Amino acid sequence: MSQEFSFNLVDKPWIPCIKNDGTQVTLNLQQVMSQAHKIRALTGDTPLITAALHRFLLTILHRVFGPDSEDEWAELWEEEMWDMASLNRYLEKWKSRFDLFDAERPFYQSSDDRMKTKSTISLSHDKSSGNNPTLFDHHTEEIGESLTPAQAAHILLTVQSFGLAGLSGISRTFTDGTMASGIIFLVQGNNLKETLMLNMIQYPPDELFQNIHTRDDKPSWEMDNPFNPDRKNPFGYLDYLTWQNRKVLLFPEETKEGVVVKKMTMGPALRYDAAILDPMKNYRIHKKLGPLNYSFSEDRVFWRNSSSLFAFSDDMSKKAVPPATLRWLRHLVKELGIPRRNQTYSTLALGMSKKQAKVFFFRQEQLPIPLDYLTDEILVEKLDNAINTSGTVAFDLVQTARLLGMYQQVSTVEEKGWHKQWAGLNVNAKSAINDWITHTDMERNYWANLDIPFQAFIVELARDEEKALAEWYAQLRKSAWRAFELATQSLGNDARSFKAMVKGESYLRYRLNEVLPKIEKEKTL
């Protein structure tokens, strides 16, 4: 690569930020570190870029500061801003390795003689390339795309972590990057400095990273050859955070608009052991398969699994493994009382839904987290029960929809034995009823009406349990009836439809009174 091109991440603006006053700015690496206490958040163009940027900054902070104990962590927490003398020494020492177009060691890149030059569109998850459908625009492999150096830096970080398994054009295939599956959780503080601290676990991390650590652990840009030895287990946490899943090499060129990147090579590289648990993900425990990461679902927002983030009790730990970042934060709150137990932060859930090397959607969700949930196991149990109750109501709504459908499709419905009658229906009748249930969107409407109320409920439950539960159960009842009303609007005006509505209303009222605390006067449609 010609030395005439240079874009050094240390002193060239490339990191998108929102400052505390709400203004949007693009800063270089040195500015982000020195102004972290004045920055509200990082804002990548996609949730994947946002996650990758945070992991990149955390790697540098771990390398410079550790911290190797809770006391060291507490000292860093109490300081308004980072020790820039230490950070500047590190950035200056490795400055050439942070140059995107360095002639010898371009940042996060390596040549691969096995691979042919192709469009940089193959790096982007939201562009159409190979097996990947277009998500947000109409770029294709044939049309190509042109990246600014800043955009190229974002995508380099992202493709190493979120790259998908698939064919590469040679015998060796691509494998998933470390963040390609599951959900990345980031605890958000009042500014970027707090956010990075809240996600900064002890280093070396010991059991927080399955005791994977060797003296060779370092970020990939410090290694003379990140791919030697070829390995499945990282040297440690820093190696893992900068795991080189691909060999990518960018080819910059000069245009009227300035330096851009249109072409690159990309080949398969390191494959990591899938048994490694990512410290920023949470996992459910499968009886036979062991830990499986929670993933985003098109029809299910994450708050419905949010109690798994606090599965610290003996009973809940058999069902889920919370992120190591939250386990470390719990330790700090219990042992040092910092951050304060009554503090409320939020968690950012970032990731994508994918299957067979195809990306279906990106998602970013935010959820408030009172720190009480980290230490109060009874509180977590009550949260879990409240969420499970909402699921029971959803199940009863679907049953109600099935009953409505049966009254429309079947001449005689056995009022006390309709569940058994359903099992004996012919395929065509069941198909027609299921199609009607899908058409009503009853369950989807029910859950949609709970998304915003849950944000208030999870906070209020930690402050006033009795009030919070009363309001939550009232909201479940209200949302169920609203979903029922919307569904029955698609019924006809004939006698059969009227009977279906009356019977459905009666069944739903009965089930709500069984599941939820009874109220003095139930509504009548």
C-alpha positions in Angstrom: 0.0 0.0 0.0 1.4 3.4 -1.0 2.4 5.6 1.9 0.9 8.6 0.2 -2.5 7.7 1.8 -2.9 8.2 5.6 -5.9 8.3 7.9 -4.8 7.9 11.5 -7.6 7.1 14.0 -5.7 8.8 16.7 -5.9 12.3 15.2 -8.5 12.2 12.4 -12.2 12.6 13.1 -14.2 9.4 12.7 -16.1 8.6 15.9 -19.8 9.9 15.8 -20.8 11.3 19.2 -23.6 13.2 20.9 -22.3 15.7 23.5 -24.0 16.4 26.8 -25.6 19.5 25.3 -27.2 17.4 22.5 -24.9 18.5 19.7 -23.6 15.9 17.2 -19.9 15.8 16.5 -17.4 13.6 14.9 -14.2 13.2 17.0 -10.8 11.5 16.8 -9.7 8.8 19.2 -7.7 11.2 21.4 -10.6 13.7 21.6 -13.1 11.0 22.5 -10.9 9.8 25.4 -10.2 13.3 26.7 -13.8 14.5 26.4 -15.5 11.3 27.4 -17.0 13.0 30.5 -18.6 15.6 28.2 -20.0 13.1 25.7 -23.5 11.6 26.2 -23.2 8.7 23.8 -21.6 7.1 20.8 -24.0 6.9 17.8 -23.1 4.5 15.0 -25.1 4.4 11.8 -26.2 0.9 12.9 -26.5 -0.9 16.2 -23.6 -3.1 15.1 -21.3 -0.1 14.6 -22.3 1.3 18.0 -21.5 -2.0 19.7 -18.1 -2.3 17.8 -17.1 1.2 18.7 -17.7 0.6 22.4 -15.7 -2.7 22.4 -12.8 -0.9 20.6 -12.6 1.8 23.2 -12.9 -0.6 26.1 -10.0 -2.6 24.7 -7.7 0.4 24.8 -8.9 1.3 28.3 -8.3 -2.2 29.6 -4.8 -2.3 28.1 -3.9 1.0 29.8 -5.7 0.9 33.1 -6.6 -2.8 33.9 -8.2 -2.5 36.4 -7.0 -5.7 38.2 -9.0 -5.1 41.4 -12.2 -3.5 42.7 -10.1 -0.9 44.4 -8.4 0.1 41.2 -11.8 0.2 39.5 -13.2 2.5 42.2 -10.3 4.9 41.8 -11.0 5.2 38.1 -14.7 5.6 38.8 -14.1 8.5 41.2 -12.0 10.5 38.7 -14.0 12.9 36.5 -11.9 12.1 33.4 -9.4 9.6 32.2 -5.7 9.9 33.0 -4.8 11.4 29.6 -1.0 11.3 30.2 -1.2 7.5 30.3 -3.5 7.2 27.4 -1.5 9.6 25.3 1.7 7.6 25.9 -0.1 4.5 24.7 -1.6 6.1 21.7 1.7 7.7 20.7 3.6 4.4 21.1 1.2 2.5 18.8 0.2 5.4 16.6 1.4 3.9 13.3 -0.8 0.8 14.0 -3.9 3.0 14.2 -3.3 4.3 10.6 -6.0 2.9 8.3 -3.7 3.1 5.3 -0.2 2.5 6.9 2.2 1.0 4.3 3.3 -1.8 6.6 0.6 -2.5 9.2 -2.7 -0.8 8.3 -5.1 -0.8 11.2 -7.2 -4.1 11.6 -6.0 -5.3 8.2 -3.9 -8.0 6.6 -3.3 -9.0 3.0 -4.5 -12.4 1.7 -3.0 -13.6 -1.6 -5.7 -16.3 -1.9 -8.5 -13.7 -2.4 -9.5 -11.6 -5.4 -10.2 -7.9 -5.2 -13.8 -7.1 -4.9 -16.2 -4.2 -3.9 -16.2 -3.0 -0.3 -20.0 -3.6 -0.3 -19.2 -7.1 0.9 -18.1 -5.6 4.2 -21.5 -4.0 4.9 -24.3 -6.0 6.6 -27.0 -3.5 5.3 -26.0 -3.8 1.6 -26.8 -6.4 -0.9 -23.9 -8.8 -1.5 -23.7 -12.5 -2.1 -26.3 -14.2 0.1 -27.1 -11.0 1.9 -30.3 -9.2 0.9 -30.6 -5.4 0.8 -31.8 -4.1 4.2 -31.8 -0.4 3.9 -30.7 0.8 0.4 -30.3 -0.4 -3.2 -26.5 -0.8 -3.4 -25.5 -4.1 -5.0 -22.3 -5.9 -5.8 -22.5 -4.7 -9.4 -23.1 -1.1 -8.5 -20.6 -1.1 -5.6 -20.1 1.6 -3.1 -17.6 4.3 -2.1 -16.6 4.6 1.6 -15.0 7.5 3.3 -12.0 6.6 5.5 -14.3 7.2 8.6 -16.9 4.8 7.2 -14.3 2.3 6.3 -13.0 2.3 9.9 -16.5 1.7 11.3 -17.1 -1.2 8.9 -13.7 -2.8 9.6 -14.4 -2.9 13.3 -17.9 -4.2 12.6 -17.1 -7.0 10.1 -14.5 -8.5 12.4 -17.0 -8.9 15.2 -20.3 -9.3 13.3 -19.0 -11.1 10.1 -21.2 -14.1 9.1 -20.3 -17.6 8.3 -20.5 -18.6 4.6 -18.6 -19.4 1.4 -15.4 -17.4 0.7 -14.5 -18.4 -2.8 -11.8 -20.8 -1.6 -11.9 -24.1 0.2 -11.8 -22.5 3.7 -15.1 -20.9 4.6 -15.9 -17.8 6.7 -17.1 -18.3 10.2 -19.2 -16.1 12.5 -17.5 -13.3 14.3 -17.6 -13.1 18.1 -20.7 -10.8 18.1 -22.5 -12.3 15.1 -25.1 -14.1 17.2 -26.8 -13.1 20.4 -27.3 -9.7 22.0 -24.6 -7.3 23.2 -25.6 -5.5 26.4 -24.0 -2.2 27.3 -24.9 -0.5 30.6 -25.3 3.2 30.0 -24.2 5.9 32.4 -24.8 9.6 32.5 -21.9 10.2 30.0 -19.5 8.2 27.9 -16.9 8.0 30.6 -19.4 6.4 33.0 -20.7 4.1 30.3 -17.2 2.7 29.5 -16.5 2.3 33.2 -19.8 0.5 33.8 -18.8 -2.1 31.1 -15.2 -2.3 32.2 -14.7 -5.5 34.1 -11.7 -6.6 36.2 -8.7 -7.3 34.0 -7.3 -9.9 33.9 -11.0 -11.1 34.2 -10.4 -14.5 35.8 -13.8 -16.3 36.1 -15.6 -13.4 34.3 -13.9 -14.7 31.1 -13.8 -18.4 32.0 -10.2 -18.0 33.4 -8.9 -17.5 29.8 -5.7 -15.5 30.1 -2.1 -15.8 29.2 0.9 -13.4 29.3 0.6 -13.1 25.5 -2.8 -11.4 25.8 -2.9 -8.1 23.9 -4.9 -6.2 21.3 -4.5 -7.5 17.7 -2.8 -4.2 16.6 0.1 -4.8 19.0 0.8 -8.3 17.7 3.4 -8.8 15.0 1.2 -11.4 13.5 -2.4 -11.7 14.9 -2.9 -15.0 13.0 0.1 -16.9 14.4 -0.4 -19.3 15.9 -3.7 -20.3 14.2 -5.9 -20.8 17.3 -9.4 -21.2 18.5 -8.9 -20.0 22.0 -7.8 -16.4 22.4 -4.7 -15.5 24.5 -7.1 -13.6 26.8 -9.8 -11.0 26.9 -8.0 -8.3 24.8 -7.3 -10.8 22.1 -10.9 -11.8 22.2 -12.2 -8.2 21.9 -10.0 -7.7 18.8 -10.4 -11.2 17.4 -9.4 -11.2 13.7 -12.1 -13.3 12.1 -11.1 -12.1 8.7 -8.1 -10.9 6.7 -9.3 -7.6 5.2 -7.2 -5.2 3.1 -8.6 -1.9 1.9 -7.4 -0.1 -1.2 -7.8 3.7 -1.0 -7.9 5.9 -4.0 -8.0 9.6 -4.7 -11.2 11.2 -6.2 -12.6 14.7 -6.6 -14.3 14.2 -3.3 -11.1 13.1 -1.5 -9.7 9.8 -0.5 -12.3 6.9 -0.7 -12.3 3.1 -0.5 -14.1 1.2 -3.2 -12.1 -2.1 -3.4 -10.7 -4.6 -0.9 -9.8 -8.2 -0.4 -11.3 -10.3 2.4 -10.4 -13.9 3.3 -11.3 -16.2 6.2 -9.0 -16.1 9.2 -9.2 -17.1 12.9 -12.1 -19.3 14.2 -13.0 -19.0 17.8 -14.3 -21.8 20.1 -18.1 -21.4 20.3 -18.0 -22.6 23.9 -16.5 -19.3 24.9 -19.1 -17.1 26.7 -19.0 -13.5 25.7 -18.9 -11.2 28.8 -21.4 -8.8 27.3 -24.1 -11.4 26.4 -26.6 -13.3 28.4 -27.4 -17.0 28.0 -30.2 -19.4 28.7 -29.3 -22.8 30.0 -30.5 -25.7 27.8 -30.6 -29.1 29.6 -28.7 -30.9 26.9 -26.8 -28.2 24.9 -25.8 -26.0 27.9 -25.6 -22.2 27.5 -27.3 -20.8 24.4 -27.3 -17.0 23.8 -30.5 -15.0 23.8 -31.1 -13.6 20.4 -33.5 -11.0 18.9 -36.8 -12.2 17.6 -39.0 -10.3 15.1 -42.1 -10.8 17.2 -40.5 -10.6 20.7 -38.9 -7.5 22.3 -36.2 -8.3 24.8 -37.9 -7.0 28.0 -39.9 -10.2 28.0 -36.6 -12.0 28.9 -35.2 -9.1 31.0 -35.2 -11.0 34.3 -32.5 -13.3 32.8 -30.1 -10.3 33.1 -30.3 -10.6 36.9 -30.3 -14.5 37.3 -27.9 -14.5 40.2 -30.0 -16.6 42.7 -29.4 -20.3 42.9 -32.8 -21.1 41.3 -32.5 -18.6 38.4 -28.8 -19.4 37.7 -30.0 -22.9 36.6 -31.9 -21.2 33.9 -29.7 -18.4 32.7 -26.2 -16.8 32.8 -26.2 -13.0 33.1 -23.6 -10.9 31.3 -20.2 -10.9 33.1 -20.3 -7.1 33.0 -23.4 -7.2 35.2 -21.9 -9.8 37.5 -18.9 -7.6 38.0 -21.1 -4.6 38.6 -23.1 -6.6 41.1 -19.8 -7.4 42.9 -18.9 -3.7 43.1 -22.3 -2.6 44.4 -22.2 -5.3 47.1 -18.6 -4.9 48.2 -17.9 -1.2 47.7 -21.3 0.4 47.5 -20.3 2.0 44.2 -22.1 2.7 42.1 -24.9 3.4 44.6 -27.4 0.7 45.1 -30.4 3.1 44.5 -28.9 4.4 41.2 -30.8 3.7 38.0 -29.0 3.3 34.7 -30.1 1.9 31.5 -28.9 -1.0 29.3 -28.5 -0.9 25.6 -29.3 -4.1 23.8 -27.6 -4.3 20.4 -27.5 -6.9 17.7 -29.1 -8.5 14.6 -31.2 -11.4 13.6 -29.6 -13.7 11.1 -30.0 -17.2 9.6 -27.9 -19.1 7.1 -25.5 -16.2 6.4 -28.4 -13.7 5.9 -29.2 -10.7 8.0 -32.9 -10.1 8.6 -32.8 -7.0 10.7 -30.8 -4.9 13.1 -32.2 -4.0 16.5 -31.4 -1.6 19.3 -33.5 -1.6 22.5 -33.1 0.3 25.7 -34.2 -0.7 29.2 -33.9 1.2 32.5 -32.1 -0.8 35.2 -32.3 0.1 38.9 -29.2 -1.3 40.5 -31.4 -2.9 43.2 -32.0 -5.8 40.8 -28.3 -6.7 41.0 -28.4 -7.5 44.7 -32.1 -8.1 45.6 -33.0 -11.7 44.6 -36.6 -11.4 45.9 -37.1 -8.3 43.7 -35.8 -10.2 40.7 -38.2 -13.0 41.5 -41.1 -10.6 41.6 -40.0 -9.1 38.2 -39.8 -12.6 36.7 -43.3 -13.5 38.1 -44.8 -10.3 36.7 -43.3 -11.0 33.2 -44.5 -14.6 33.3 -48.0 -13.4 34.2 -48.0 -11.2 31.1 -47.1 -14.3 29.1 -50.0 -16.2 30.7 -52.4 -13.5 29.7 -51.0 -13.6 26.1 -51.6 -17.4 26.0 -55.2 -16.9 27.2 -55.7 -14.2 24.5 -54.7 -16.7 21.8 -57.1 -19.3 23.3 -59.8 -16.6 23.2 -59.0 -15.9 19.5 -59.3 -19.7 18.9 -62.6 -19.8 20.5 -63.9 -16.9 18.5 -62.7 -18.7 15.3 -64.4 -21.9 16.3 -67.7 -20.2 16.7 -67.4 -18.9 13.2 -66.2 -22.1 11.6 -68.0 -24.9 13.5 -71.8 -25.2 13.6 -71.9 -26.4 17.2 -69.2 -25.6 19.8 -69.1 -27.5 23.1 -68.8 -24.7 25.7 -67.1 -26.8 28.4 -65.2 -29.1 26.1 -64.1 -26.9 23.2 -60.4 -27.5 23.9 -60.9 -31.2 23.2 -63.2 -30.4 20.3 -60.4 -28.3 18.8 -58.1 -31.3 18.7 -60.7 -33.3 16.7 -61.3 -30.7 14.0 -60.3 -31.4 10.5 -57.3 -29.9 8.9 -59.2 -27.3 6.8 -61.2 -26.0 9.8 -58.0 -25.7 11.9 -56.2 -23.9 9.0 -59.1 -21.4 8.6 -59.2 -20.7 12.3 -55.5 -20.2 12.5 -55.5 -17.9 9.5 -58.1 -15.8 11.3 -56.1 -15.7 14.5 -53.1 -14.5 12.5 -55.2 -11.9 10.7 -56.5 -10.4 14.0 -53.0 -9.7 15.3 -54.5 -10.1 18.8 -51.3 -11.3 20.5 -49.1 -8.8 18.7 -51.4 -5.9 19.6 -51.4 -7.0 23.2 -47.6 -7.0 23.5 -47.2 -3.7 21.7 -49.4 -2.0 24.3 -47.1 -3.2 27.0 -43.7 -2.0 25.7 -43.8 1.6 27.1 -45.6 0.7 30.4 -42.9 -1.9 31.1 -40.2 0.8 31.0 -42.0 2.5 34.0 -42.9 -0.7 35.7 -39.3 -2.1 36.0 -38.3 1.2 37.7 -41.3 1.5 39.9 -41.1 -2.1 41.1 -37.8 -1.3 42.8 -39.3 1.7 44.5 -42.9 0.8 45.4 -43.7 -2.8 44.9 -47.4 -2.8 45.8 -48.2 0.2 43.6 -46.1 -1.1 40.7 -47.7 -4.5 40.7 -51.2 -3.1 40.9 -50.6 -0.8 38.0 -48.9 -3.5 35.9 -51.7 -6.0 36.4 -54.2 -3.3 35.5 -52.2 -2.6 32.4 -52.2 -6.3 31.4 -56.0 -6.3 31.8 -56.4 -3.1 29.8 -54.1 -4.3 27.0 -55.9 -7.7 26.8 -59.3 -6.0 26.4 -57.9 -3.6 23.9 -56.5 -6.4 21.8 -59.8 -8.3 22.0 -61.8 -5.2 20.9 -59.5 -4.7 17.9 -59.9 -8.4 16.9 -63.7 -8.4 17.2 -63.9 -5.5 14.8 -63.2 -7.9 12.0 -66.3 -10.1 13.0 -69.4 -9.8 10.9 -72.8 -8.6 12.0 -74.7 -11.9 11.8 -76.0 -13.9 14.7 -73.1 -16.3 14.6 -70.5 -13.5 14.9 -72.4 -11.9 17.7 -72.5 -15.2 19.6 -68.8 -15.6 19.0 -68.1 -12.2 20.5 -70.2 -12.8 23.6 -68.7 -16.3 24.3 -65.2 -14.9 23.7 -65.8 -12.0 26.0 -67.1 -14.3 28.7 -64.1 -16.7 28.4 -61.5 -13.9 28.4 -63.1 -12.3 31.5 -63.0 -15.7 33.3 -59.4 -16.2 32.4 -58.3 -12.7 33.4 -60.0 -13.1 36.8 -58.2 -16.4 37.2 -54.8 -15.0 36.4 -54.9 -11.4 37.7 -56.1 -9.9 40.9 -59.9 -9.5 40.8 -61.4 -6.1 40.5 -64.7 -5.0 41.9 -66.4 -4.3 38.6 -65.2 -5.9 35.4 -65.8 -4.1 32.1 -68.6 -5.2 29.7 -68.3 -4.7 26.0 
